[in-house]
């Protein structure tokens, strides 16, 4: 039985750019999840191949074990098209949470005076078509126009992403559940979003909400976050700083004689490896550059480590010098945090904000300063984080997708990452070399009018791993056919809000290293600051309270068969989404083969 799982969420495909038909510069696109699925499929196929090569050691009751194996492979009671792999559990999640009625979301993104930001977010998405039709933008003009976009279904994607990461938390912390590690492939990403400051493609902070959910529901009060995105997770750091500051204040008050709280206070460690020359620091904003360079441990109750990526000259230079002497400090500092706050325990949970845009295969326009990592980094670091979790958090580790935009970066990064998460000691780094990646891309290339197949390849030279990859990938790409078995119920009506009333008002100033600036630089794939919309653009003031309406229903939205190949960021023309209707039930006819021939004994 596998001890790792991969969580997928079809609702995340519904977040689309609708402001213009020209999508050539849109890199945060639904097709990112398709590339991730290719990488996942390649990893599972490769890992299955090495497992199949291992000697089959059977016990004395071999016939019983053989029957068990056969029945296990049949996976009775599961729908057709199930991946059927023993490497990891595949969870096609249907979990979702209500932005306005969930304690963890309130804990991270709520406001003292009400859910102003969250209500506005839902309003912006709901009114997006109307705003665009009138010549305006669905995003308020005081927010980055090049970094952020919404459509009416974006809320379904956001709520689905949050529901899925919280579902992963519920599974991982359950002592009765064998799953202890997870990769959650959701979008839009989250690590640039602070409490109420969306930017860099991010509208809510998925990892921060998942951490709050673990704290509020499961009493996990020590959280470790490793951020390996190319860009500094300024939103996550600002949230971590704010929570740690509150905890530190409460600790000082308790030491001075104030009544103790009934709950252990939440403490978080945030460690990031990133390019300080890229977003959000690209414009050289002093507050953002300083925040992305902070290294503080225990003082003022803060646990933050930032390490700047450097250009590597060779693989040996990367591993023997940069990784060994600098990048590995991210984990060493996390060890100090855990050991200094009580040592290993069941109250510890580890997250990876798994951005793949530092990969050597990322678009040159996205990674402009040559601060990259070899693909093997996503295997090695994940393996090191898994070892860390095994020692300090009873193995509990959750990785959540952040950035990564070119298909090859996402395919290779997720392939290496899943191999590290699975924990096999027989991984071959040649699996993600360029030649094998090209074969993988060819085999899974989307063709108009049908799913990927190997018909265009010579059957005599098709390796088994590639054939298995296509089989797994086609299964992952199918629409959701069943619930994941777990959903996020509506929490009690008493919604949780962190005590912000006693925080120093200087926290909102530009000089606070833990806070994100309201008007952050724009993040785009070409590095140029997005020009402000023309003065004639209509500016619509958003009311504090949105109009009441029925909550949207999450529905599966499969990709358009006519989309471009994985190598292109241009998503093609897309109009208003069609109305959702009931699809007829497909008739399925099962045909039995001929009866088996009798064998003379």
C-alpha positions in Angstrom: 0.0 0.0 0.0 1.5 3.4 -1.0 2.4 6.0 1.6 2.3 8.9 -0.8 -0.5 10.5 -2.8 -1.0 13.0 -5.6 -4.0 15.3 -5.4 -5.6 16.6 -8.6 -8.5 19.1 -8.9 -10.3 19.6 -12.2 -11.9 22.8 -11.0 -8.6 24.5 -11.2 -8.8 24.3 -15.0 -11.6 26.8 -14.9 -9.4 29.8 -14.1 -9.0 31.5 -17.5 -7.9 34.8 -19.0 -10.8 36.4 -20.7 -9.8 40.1 -20.9 -8.5 39.7 -24.4 -8.3 37.1 -27.2 -4.5 37.7 -27.3 -3.1 35.3 -24.7 0.5 35.1 -26.1 1.9 36.7 -22.9 -0.2 34.6 -20.5 2.0 32.1 -18.8 -0.2 31.1 -15.8 -2.6 29.0 -17.8 -4.8 25.9 -17.4 -2.4 23.9 -19.6 0.2 24.0 -16.8 -1.7 21.2 -15.1 -1.6 19.1 -18.3 2.2 19.4 -18.3 2.3 18.5 -14.6 0.2 15.4 -15.4 2.7 14.4 -18.0 5.5 14.6 -15.5 3.6 12.7 -12.9 2.8 10.0 -15.5 6.4 9.7 -16.5 7.5 9.4 -12.9 5.0 6.7 -12.1 5.9 4.7 -15.2 9.6 4.9 -14.5 9.2 3.9 -10.8 6.9 1.0 -11.8 9.6 -0.2 -14.2 12.3 -0.4 -11.5 9.8 -2.1 -9.1 9.0 -4.7 -11.8 12.7 -5.5 -12.1 13.0 -6.3 -8.4 13.0 -10.1 -7.5 9.6 -11.3 -6.7 10.0 -12.9 -3.3 6.9 -14.9 -2.4 6.2 -16.6 0.9 5.2 -20.2 1.3 1.5 -19.3 0.7 2.5 -18.0 -2.7 -0.8 -19.0 -4.4 -2.8 -16.8 -1.9 -0.4 -13.9 -2.4 -0.7 -14.3 -6.2 -4.5 -14.2 -6.0 -4.3 -11.1 -3.7 -2.1 -9.4 -6.3 -4.5 -10.1 -9.1 -7.5 -8.9 -7.2 -5.6 -5.8 -6.1 -4.8 -4.9 -9.7 -8.4 -5.3 -10.6 -9.2 -2.5 -8.1 -12.8 -3.7 -7.7 -15.3 -0.9 -7.1 -13.3 1.8 -8.8 -14.2 3.4 -12.1 -12.7 2.4 -15.5 -9.7 4.5 -16.3 -8.3 4.4 -12.8 -4.5 4.6 -12.9 -4.1 1.4 -10.9 -0.5 2.1 -9.8 1.0 0.9 -6.5 3.6 3.7 -6.4 1.3 6.4 -5.1 -2.4 7.0 -4.6 -4.0 9.2 -7.1 -6.8 11.4 -5.7 -9.0 13.2 -8.1 -10.4 15.6 -5.6 -13.8 17.3 -5.6 -13.3 19.1 -2.3 -14.0 22.8 -2.2 -14.5 25.4 0.6 -16.5 28.6 0.8 -14.2 31.6 0.9 -16.6 33.4 3.2 -17.4 30.6 5.5 -14.2 28.7 6.4 -12.2 29.3 9.6 -8.8 28.7 8.0 -9.5 31.2 5.2 -10.8 33.7 7.7 -7.7 33.1 9.8 -5.4 34.1 6.9 -7.3 36.5 4.8 -10.1 37.8 7.1 -10.3 41.4 8.2 -11.1 42.9 11.6 -14.0 44.9 10.0 -15.3 42.0 7.9 -14.3 39.9 4.9 -13.7 43.0 2.8 -11.0 41.5 0.6 -12.7 38.1 0.2 -16.0 39.7 -0.7 -14.3 42.0 -3.2 -12.6 39.0 -4.8 -15.8 37.2 -5.3 -17.4 40.4 -6.7 -14.5 41.0 -9.1 -14.9 37.5 -10.5 -18.7 37.6 -10.7 -18.7 40.9 -12.6 -15.7 40.1 -14.8 -17.5 39.7 -18.1 -19.6 42.8 -17.5 -16.6 45.0 -16.7 -14.7 43.8 -19.7 -17.7 44.2 -22.0 -17.9 47.8 -20.9 -14.3 48.4 -21.9 -12.8 48.1 -18.4 -10.8 45.6 -16.5 -12.1 42.9 -14.1 -9.1 43.7 -11.9 -9.2 47.1 -10.0 -6.7 49.5 -11.5 -4.7 49.9 -8.3 -3.7 46.2 -8.6 -1.2 44.8 -11.2 -3.0 44.3 -14.5 -0.4 42.1 -16.0 -0.1 39.8 -13.1 -3.8 39.2 -12.2 -6.8 38.1 -14.1 -10.2 36.6 -13.2 -13.3 35.1 -14.9 -16.6 34.0 -13.3 -15.3 30.5 -12.8 -12.1 31.6 -11.1 -13.8 31.4 -7.7 -14.5 27.7 -8.4 -10.8 27.2 -9.1 -9.7 29.0 -6.0 -12.2 27.3 -3.7 -11.3 24.0 -5.3 -7.6 24.6 -4.8 -8.1 25.5 -1.1 -10.4 22.5 -0.6 -7.9 20.2 -2.1 -4.9 21.4 0.0 -7.1 21.1 3.2 -8.2 17.6 2.2 -4.5 16.7 1.8 -3.9 18.0 5.3 -6.8 15.9 6.7 -5.3 12.8 5.1 -1.7 13.4 6.0 -2.3 14.1 9.7 -4.7 11.2 10.2 -2.9 8.5 12.2 -5.1 5.8 10.7 -4.4 6.9 7.1 -1.3 5.3 5.5 -0.7 8.4 3.4 2.0 10.5 4.9 3.3 12.5 1.9 1.4 14.4 -0.8 1.9 16.5 -3.9 -1.1 18.8 -4.5 -1.2 20.0 -8.1 -3.5 23.1 -8.0 -3.7 26.6 -9.5 -3.8 29.5 -9.3 -0.6 29.6 -7.1 -0.6 31.4 -3.8 2.8 32.4 -2.3 2.8 36.0 -3.5 -0.6 36.7 -1.9 -0.5 38.3 1.6 -3.5 38.8 3.9 -5.3 41.1 1.4 -2.7 41.8 -1.3 -3.1 39.7 -4.4 -0.1 39.8 -6.9 2.0 37.6 -9.0 -0.9 35.4 -10.3 -1.9 34.7 -6.7 -5.3 35.6 -5.1 -5.2 33.5 -1.9 -2.3 31.8 -0.2 -2.9 28.1 -0.6 -0.1 26.9 1.7 -0.9 29.5 4.4 -4.5 28.4 4.5 -3.5 24.8 4.6 -1.2 25.5 7.6 -4.0 27.4 9.4 -6.4 24.5 8.7 -3.8 22.1 10.2 -3.5 24.3 13.3 -7.2 25.1 13.8 -8.6 21.6 13.1 -5.8 19.3 14.0 -3.8 21.2 16.6 -0.6 21.2 14.5 1.2 24.2 16.1 4.6 24.1 14.4 4.8 24.5 10.7 7.8 24.4 8.4 7.5 25.9 4.9 10.2 25.4 2.3 9.7 27.7 -0.7 11.7 26.6 -3.8 10.0 28.9 -6.3 12.3 31.1 -8.5 10.6 34.1 -6.9 10.5 35.2 -3.3 7.2 34.2 -1.6 6.7 37.7 -0.2 3.0 36.9 0.6 3.8 33.8 2.6 6.6 35.5 4.5 4.4 38.5 5.4 1.7 36.1 6.8 4.3 34.0 8.7 5.8 37.2 10.1 2.4 38.5 11.3 1.4 35.2 12.9 4.8 34.8 14.7 4.6 38.4 15.9 1.2 37.7 17.5 2.5 34.5 19.1 5.5 36.3 20.4 3.4 39.1 21.9 1.1 36.6 23.6 4.1 34.8 25.0 5.4 38.0 26.5 2.0 38.8 28.0 1.7 35.4 29.5 5.2 35.7 31.0 4.0 39.0 32.5 1.1 37.3 34.2 -1.7 37.5 31.6 -4.0 34.4 31.5 -2.8 31.6 29.4 -4.7 30.7 26.2 -6.2 27.2 26.1 -4.5 26.4 22.8 -0.8 26.1 22.0 0.3 29.0 20.0 1.1 28.6 16.3 4.7 29.1 15.2 6.0 28.9 11.7 9.4 28.7 10.0 9.6 30.1 6.4 12.7 29.3 4.3 13.0 30.4 0.7 15.6 29.9 -2.1 15.0 32.4 -4.8 16.4 34.9 -7.3 16.6 38.3 -5.6 16.9 40.0 -9.0 13.5 38.7 -10.2 9.9 39.5 -9.1 9.0 41.0 -6.7 12.4 42.5 -6.3 13.2 43.2 -9.9 12.5 47.0 -9.6 14.9 47.2 -6.6 12.2 48.3 -4.2 14.2 48.6 -0.9 11.5 47.1 1.3 10.9 44.1 -0.9 14.6 43.4 -1.5 15.3 43.6 2.3 12.3 41.3 3.0 13.7 38.8 0.4 17.1 38.9 2.2 16.0 38.5 5.8 17.7 35.8 8.0 16.4 35.9 11.5 16.0 33.1 14.0 14.3 33.2 17.4 14.8 36.9 17.9 11.4 38.6 18.2 9.8 35.2 17.8 10.7 35.1 14.1 12.0 32.1 12.1 12.8 33.2 8.6 15.7 32.2 6.2 16.2 33.6 2.7 18.9 32.3 0.4 19.7 33.9 -2.9 20.1 31.7 -6.0 23.5 32.0 -7.8 24.6 31.1 -11.3 26.2 27.7 -11.4 29.0 26.9 -13.7 28.6 23.1 -13.9 26.6 20.3 -12.2 29.6 19.7 -9.9 29.7 23.4 -8.9 26.0 23.4 -8.2 26.1 20.3 -5.9 29.5 20.5 -4.3 29.5 24.2 -3.7 26.2 26.0 -4.0 23.9 23.2 -2.7 26.2 21.8 -0.1 27.4 25.1 1.3 24.4 27.4 0.8 21.1 26.0 -0.3 21.1 23.1 2.2 21.1 25.7 5.0 17.4 26.0 4.4 16.9 22.6 6.0 19.5 23.2 8.7 17.7 26.3 9.8 14.4 24.3 9.9 16.1 21.7 12.2 17.2 24.5 14.5 13.6 25.8 14.6 12.2 22.4 15.5 14.9 21.6 18.0 14.5 25.0 19.6 10.8 24.8 20.1 10.4 21.3 21.7 12.1 18.9 19.3 10.4 16.4 16.9 6.7 15.7 17.5 3.3 14.9 16.1 2.5 18.7 16.3 4.9 19.4 13.4 3.9 19.5 9.7 6.2 20.3 6.7 5.1 22.0 3.5 7.0 22.6 0.2 5.9 25.6 -1.8 6.9 23.8 -5.0 7.6 26.3 -7.7 9.4 24.9 -10.8 10.3 28.1 -12.5 13.9 28.0 -11.3 14.3 24.9 -13.5 16.9 24.9 -16.2 14.2 24.4 -18.8 12.1 27.5 -17.9 11.3 30.1 -20.5 14.4 32.4 -20.9 12.0 35.3 -20.6 10.8 34.2 -17.2 14.3 33.3 -15.9 16.3 36.2 -17.2 19.2 36.4 -14.7 20.5 32.8 -15.2 19.8 32.0 -11.6 18.6 28.4 -12.2 18.8 24.9 -10.8 19.4 21.6 -12.6 16.3 19.4 -12.9 17.8 17.0 -10.4 17.4 19.6 -7.7 13.7 18.8 -7.6 14.5 15.2 -6.8 17.4 15.9 -4.4 15.7 18.7 -2.4 12.4 16.7 -2.2 14.3 13.7 -1.0 16.1 15.8 1.6 12.8 17.4 2.8 11.3 13.9 3.0 14.2 12.8 5.2 13.8 15.9 7.3 10.0 15.2 7.7 10.8 11.6 8.6 12.9 12.8 11.5 11.0 15.8 12.8 7.3 15.5 11.8 6.6 11.7 11.8 7.0 11.8 8.0 4.2 14.3 7.4 5.0 16.3 4.2 2.8 18.2 1.8 4.0 19.8 -1.4 1.8 22.3 -3.2 2.4 23.6 -6.7 3.4 27.2 -7.0 5.1 28.6 -10.2 6.6 26.9 -13.3 5.4 28.0 -16.7 7.2 26.3 -19.6 5.9 22.8 -20.3 9.4 21.3 -20.2 10.1 22.9 -16.9 6.9 21.6 -15.5 7.2 18.1 -17.0 10.8 17.6 -15.9 10.3 19.3 -12.5 7.3 17.3 -11.6 8.9 14.1 -12.8 11.9 14.6 -10.6 9.8 15.9 -7.7 7.4 12.9 -7.6 10.4 10.5 -7.8 11.8 12.2 -4.7 8.4 12.2 -2.9 7.9 8.5 -3.6 11.1 7.7 -1.8 12.6 5.1 -4.1 16.3 4.6 -3.9 16.5 3.4 -7.5 15.9 6.7 -9.3 18.0 7.3 -12.4 18.7 11.0 -13.2 18.8 10.0 -16.9 15.0 9.7 -16.7 14.8 13.5 -17.1 17.6 14.2 -19.6 16.7 16.1 -22.7 16.5 13.1 -25.0 14.0 11.4 -22.8 12.0 14.6 -22.2 11.7 15.0 -26.0 10.4 11.5 -26.3 7.9 12.1 -23.5 6.7 15.3 -25.1 6.2 13.6 -28.5 4.3 10.7 -27.0 1.9 13.0 -25.1 1.5 15.7 -27.7 -2.1 16.7 -27.9 -3.7 16.0 -31.2 -6.8 17.5 -32.6 -9.7 15.2 -32.3 -8.2 12.6 -30.0 -6.1 11.7 -27.0 -2.3 11.2 -27.2 -1.2 7.9 -28.6 1.9 6.1 -29.8 0.6 5.5 -33.3 3.1 7.9 -34.9 6.0 6.0 -33.4 7.6 2.8 -34.6 6.1 0.0 -32.5 9.3 -1.9 -32.4 11.2 0.9 -30.7 8.5 2.0 -28.2 10.0 1.4 -24.7 7.7 0.0 -22.1 8.0 3.0 -19.8 6.8 5.3 -22.5 3.8 3.1 -23.4 2.9 3.0 -19.7 3.3 6.8 -19.4 0.7 7.4 -22.1 -1.7 5.0 -20.4 -1.3 6.7 -17.1 -1.5 10.1 -18.6 -4.7 9.4 -20.5 -6.3 8.2 -17.2 -5.2 11.3 -15.4 -6.6 13.5 -18.1 -10.1 12.0 -17.8 -12.8 14.1 -16.2 -13.6 13.5 -12.6 -15.8 10.4 -12.3 -16.1 10.1 -8.6 -15.6 12.1 -5.4 -12.3 11.7 -3.7 -14.0 10.3 -0.6 -13.4 13.3 1.5 -14.9 16.8 1.4 -14.5 19.9 3.5 -17.7 20.4 5.4 -18.9 23.8 6.4 -17.3 24.7 9.7 -19.1 26.0 12.8 -20.6 29.4 12.5 -18.1 30.8 14.9 -15.5 32.0 12.4 -11.9 32.4 13.6 -10.1 35.7 13.3 -6.6 36.3 14.5 -6.2 39.0 17.1 -4.7 41.9 15.2 -5.9 44.7 17.4 -2.7 44.9 19.5 -0.2 44.7 16.6 2.1 47.6 16.2 0.6 49.8 13.5 4.0 50.1 11.9 3.5 46.6 10.4 1.8 48.1 7.4 4.7 50.5 6.6 7.0 49.8 3.7 9.9 49.3 6.0 8.5 46.3 7.8 10.5 43.3 6.4 7.6 40.9 7.0 5.0 42.8 5.1 4.2 42.9 1.4 3.9 46.3 -0.3 0.5 47.1 -1.5 1.6 48.3 -5.0 4.1 45.6 -5.9 5.9 45.4 -9.2 4.3 43.6 -12.0 5.2 40.0 -12.8 5.2 39.1 -16.4 6.9 36.7 -18.8 8.9 39.4 -20.6 10.1 41.3 -17.6 8.6 44.6 -18.8 6.5 46.6 -16.4 2.9 46.5 -17.6 1.7 49.9 -18.8 -1.3 51.4 -17.0 -4.5 51.2 -18.9 -5.5 54.2 -20.9 -7.3 57.0 -19.1 -10.4 56.2 -21.0 -10.6 52.8 -19.3 -13.7 52.7 -17.1 -12.9 52.5 -13.4 -15.6 50.8 -11.4 -15.8 51.2 -7.6 -16.4 47.9 -5.8 -18.9 47.9 -3.0 -17.9 46.4 0.3 -20.8 44.0 0.3 -21.4 42.0 -2.9 -24.8 41.2 -4.1 -26.2 38.0 -2.8 -26.3 35.2 -5.3 -26.3 31.5 -5.5 -22.9 29.9 -5.0 -21.4 28.6 -8.3 -21.2 24.9 -8.7 -17.9 23.3 -9.5 -18.0 21.5 -12.8 -15.4 19.8 -14.8 -14.1 21.8 -17.8 -11.9 19.6 -20.0 -9.3 21.3 -22.2 -10.2 22.4 -25.7 -9.1 19.8 -28.2 -7.7 22.5 -30.4 -5.2 24.0 -28.0 -1.6 24.4 -29.1 1.2 22.0 -28.4 2.8 22.0 -24.9 5.7 24.1 -26.0 3.7 27.2 -26.6 2.3 29.7 -24.0 -0.3 30.9 -26.5 -3.6 29.4 -25.5 -5.5 30.3 -28.6 -8.8 32.1 -29.0 -11.4 31.5 -26.3 -14.7 33.2 -25.9 -17.4 33.2 -23.2 -17.7 29.7 -21.6 -20.8 27.8 -22.8 -23.7 27.2 -20.4 -23.3 24.1 -18.3 -25.8 21.5 -19.0 -26.5 17.9 -18.1 -24.6 15.5 -20.3 -26.3 12.2 -21.3 -25.1 9.1 -19.6 -22.7 7.2 -21.9 -23.7 3.7 -22.8 -21.0 1.2 -21.9 -21.0 -2.2 -23.5 -18.7 -4.8 -22.0 -17.6 -7.5 -24.4 -16.2 -10.8 -23.1 -13.5 -12.6 -24.9 -13.7 -16.2 -25.9 -13.7 -18.9 -23.3 -10.2 -20.1 -22.2 -9.0 -23.3 -23.7 -8.8 -26.3 -21.4 -5.3 -27.3 -20.4 -4.5 -30.9 -20.0 -3.1 -31.6 -16.5 
